[in-house]
């Protein structure tokens, strides 16, 4: 059997095991987990578009099998609370309790875990709060937008040992699991460069114009919404279109970069970059936003012995290029868009011979695609479905999830560094002792 065929067979088995829940269960333990009589009751914090379109269908894929049920909803906006009540009744037949805020929610004693799908800047703060109340959590990314919030959440989760799944669903996706196994096998060689992009041409991305017109301050809790951010006057755009405005979101960095840079950490085992330089601006959509519609960041990873560069680009003004993740070694390329390993760009015999070296060309092949088998066909996002399943299983088994709190902490360091470099115009580094992002000798905050 060739090395390539041996890798494909092994990684297919490994990926299937991981996608099924991150553990290889014995028949006895598997039966105990799936067949548990005790229902796991879940509260939803934030009725977001993401929750309705992906998290809820994924939850429902496995709710019956895993004996999970949603029993409460906490949302600051009365309209979303009432919409949520109708949504759960219509789509699941559940009468969920409605809570005006998390103080009301945590007064309840009838739930075990939470799904956090609130604005970007609030994720870490809500996760820390959940941990303090001994609740397991599925928490959407980005993990945090400041190091203060990231450290608070990490500390709370470590202290309380709650089961956490960060919404980095690539970690539960077959082709990414297979790619990690291939890279870890050593056959690819050292990574020398990674190129990533996420390009769209969507004027309405992150915009909610109709809701902005309709919302009234009296129907929500603006002061509570701002949490630990600087207090400002009521602004419906910052409430509903928060991804366009710092410090409620870093925009591109928190939303998209957090997904892609997480794979770098996962594949390599590195916790964060050594440095980041970034540039960008608002070049197309001059609609009052403060976050860039175009961003380029260059990351340096590694140590004194070896390292590599990650070049990340994103634009809202032209969708050419789409979403790409390309890993390069001296022998070729791993393309996570096509799921192929090729010798493209590798060291040819002609160039190698001229320097007294041997050619270095990877054998071309396609990564195995291992899909999550769902119990229903309602979920359009199989990656999120697999990720949700993994969380549910780990809530029961108390095992570590595919994307534990440490994974979120790592991607937050990288995205905060990129945001800091963009906003200051200075190179960002990370102070290990302080666990702080530093630009020009100063700790970055807002």
Secondary structure as GFF3:
##gff-version 3
##sequence-region A 1 446
A	DSSP	alpha_helix	3	19	.	.	.	ID=ss1
A	DSSP	alpha_helix	27	34	.	.	.	ID=ss2
A	DSSP	beta_strand	40	45	.	.	.	ID=ss3
A	DSSP	alpha_helix	49	50	.	.	.	ID=ss4
A	DSSP	pi_helix	51	55	.	.	.	ID=ss5
A	DSSP	alpha_helix	56	66	.	.	.	ID=ss6
A	DSSP	beta_strand	68	74	.	.	.	ID=ss7
A	DSSP	alpha_helix	78	92	.	.	.	ID=ss8
A	DSSP	beta_strand	97	99	.	.	.	ID=ss9
A	DSSP	alpha_helix	102	107	.	.	.	ID=ss10
A	DSSP	beta_strand	113	116	.	.	.	ID=ss11
A	DSSP	three_ten_helix	120	122	.	.	.	ID=ss12
A	DSSP	alpha_helix	123	132	.	.	.	ID=ss13
A	DSSP	beta_strand	136	139	.	.	.	ID=ss14
A	DSSP	alpha_helix	147	160	.	.	.	ID=ss15
A	DSSP	beta_strand	164	166	.	.	.	ID=ss16
A	DSSP	three_ten_helix	169	172	.	.	.	ID=ss17
A	DSSP	alpha_helix	174	185	.	.	.	ID=ss18
A	DSSP	beta_strand	193	199	.	.	.	ID=ss19
A	DSSP	alpha_helix	209	214	.	.	.	ID=ss20
A	DSSP	three_ten_helix	217	219	.	.	.	ID=ss21
A	DSSP	alpha_helix	222	226	.	.	.	ID=ss22
A	DSSP	alpha_helix	236	240	.	.	.	ID=ss23
A	DSSP	three_ten_helix	242	244	.	.	.	ID=ss24
A	DSSP	alpha_helix	252	252	.	.	.	ID=ss25
A	DSSP	pi_helix	253	257	.	.	.	ID=ss26
A	DSSP	alpha_helix	258	268	.	.	.	ID=ss27
A	DSSP	beta_strand	275	281	.	.	.	ID=ss28
A	DSSP	beta_strand	294	302	.	.	.	ID=ss29
A	DSSP	beta_strand	307	315	.	.	.	ID=ss30
A	DSSP	beta_strand	323	329	.	.	.	ID=ss31
A	DSSP	beta_strand	332	335	.	.	.	ID=ss32
A	DSSP	beta_strand	340	342	.	.	.	ID=ss33
A	DSSP	alpha_helix	349	353	.	.	.	ID=ss34
A	DSSP	beta_strand	365	366	.	.	.	ID=ss35
A	DSSP	alpha_helix	382	397	.	.	.	ID=ss36
A	DSSP	alpha_helix	405	424	.	.	.	ID=ss37
A	DSSP	beta_strand	428	431	.	.	.	ID=ss38
A	DSSP	beta_strand	436	439	.	.	.	ID=ss39
A	DSSP	beta_strand	442	443	.	.	.	ID=ss40
###
